[in-house]
């Protein structure tokens, strides 16, 4: 996995709450058997005026001029500002894959849905929870200043604005450690293979029915 | 010391290792696999040169992409080449790695969350995962069941464990008796309407109280299924006689001495009387009416006798904006009667409501009636080949067909429209599925979430109607 240590990039405001994973990447694009190439279809139904189809050349499609990421000033954004319960709905990891493929490295919101939040960490995408008032302030400042950039430091667990104002965020130690070092968490778990085998052998004695094959 | 909640017990029984950093390794007894969220996981194993830790813990079936017609053609019946590749890839991966799969032409094929319980592959007390957020369904059996992403599917394949941090405990207690015509679906929609779509975030929810205990396993599965629509990754119901009775005699269920030993353990799978929950929410079950969602989030729901809300009356600006946007997308007016919403299509199916009891409830309403002429389509999609066979044995297929509903083959179908079954732009659908998000059932489609009985009532009238007026 790609490591995340520090990142500085343009912020884009996604000003609606309960953004669901169907909205982030609609189902017709989940038919891919790859992990990459979802970027052009990120927010497909909001971003384009027509109905998107898999394997289509999106550069020829009519853009929705009102959609935030279609505005010139946000085209190179890499930090997404969002509202409460971002990423609710399905468990599709295609949602973080699409955000990543578009070029986002972090999402900042007052709250995230659990599965989406978890999926982000597996893909080097950092979800950051900040107080609602702080997020409001970042929304205002982003709107007011073209080219508004945020600096994210995972080591220090801070988000810093262009004026130097800094906000701290919380993140689990294990997740932070994996992300800072770009660790493959399967490899980390397999270091405990003996513990897993011990548990399993014990369960075979105490709950043997869990190891039956169907008939 | 306070007693343990059901979640505490399940957590303790699956804990392989508690790490110093607060994370833990949780052993997974069963992984269900389908074609959409598994290909990249198998590819990851291949690239890293890893093998599945325990083959017999896995069970696979294609469900999201499968067509609901022409199934005798098997994979060749999948018209969309991209969908076909995904189903073929699942077959290839399961064959290569040696994982049991119910393939497209197998009568046991169906929606993962229907076939697990049907086969007894879902047993009380198990920890279960699937790359699908509706895995919470299996919590109805007193299981610790999580929806996971594809990286975690790969992680569980390779290690039989999930890295987790313990969640908080929430009890949703539905007191009293449900009225006639009120189902598990109405209960869960009412719960989500009350707690909101993020109300359960960070919690494992246990559903309890008289109204839950009196439900069948199908009703409990419907409720646990939609835990995720209330924000909770995990939903569950304690084990009782109803649970054990359902599990008995299924292909994967224990037999003989193992059965007795299992039952003894299963009977301990309920929260202790003195267990402490971090949060408790109570509802009066006797006051719950048949529910209809009007907006683009499952929390945007009301009783069938209600009105579409007026954004002007909402004080919170973000919520107000959400209502305005939802009404625009749904093509509805503030203060419009729910019963005045005219429908284009009706969909009865999905992992929420496609089990035999759901089909019986729908059939009871349409029996001797006809689908309204104003509808373009009304379809019934059973949850598995075995549900379909059972329904046909009971003659339900004939009731549906005589009433003018289409009787299809099993799969996820129009719940998320990854196959050919979808809504056209602007069409209103009474749907027994779980999500009314924008575009969920088709580009520009407008979904209203209801119970099977309410969907059936809408099918024969062409608009929403209180099913109790037709049946009682």
Interface residues (C-beta under 8 A of the other chain):
Chain A: X16 X17 X18 X20 X22 X23 X26 X27 X28 X30 X31 X32 X33 X34 X35 X45 X51 X54 X55 X83 X84 X85 X88 X89 X90 X91 X92 X93 X96 X111 X112 X113 X114 X115 X118 X119 X122 X123 X172 X173 X174 X175 X177 X184 X185 X186 X189 X190 X192 X193 X195 X196 X199 X200 X203 X207 X208 X209 X210 X211 X212 X213 X214 X215
Chain B: X16 X17 X19 X21 X22 X23 X25 X27 X29 X36 X37 X39 X40 X43 X48 X50 X53 X54 X56 X59 X64 X65 X80 X82 X83 X85 X86 X89 X100 X119 X120 X121 X123 X125 X126 X131 X132 X133 X135 X147 X148 X149 X150 X151 X152 X154 X155 X158 X159 X160 X161 X163 X165 X197 X198 X201 X202 X228 X231 X232 X233 X251 X252 X253 X254 X258 X259 X261 X262 X265 X297 X318 X321 X322 X325 X416 X417 X418 X425 X435 X437 X438 X439 X440 X443 X444
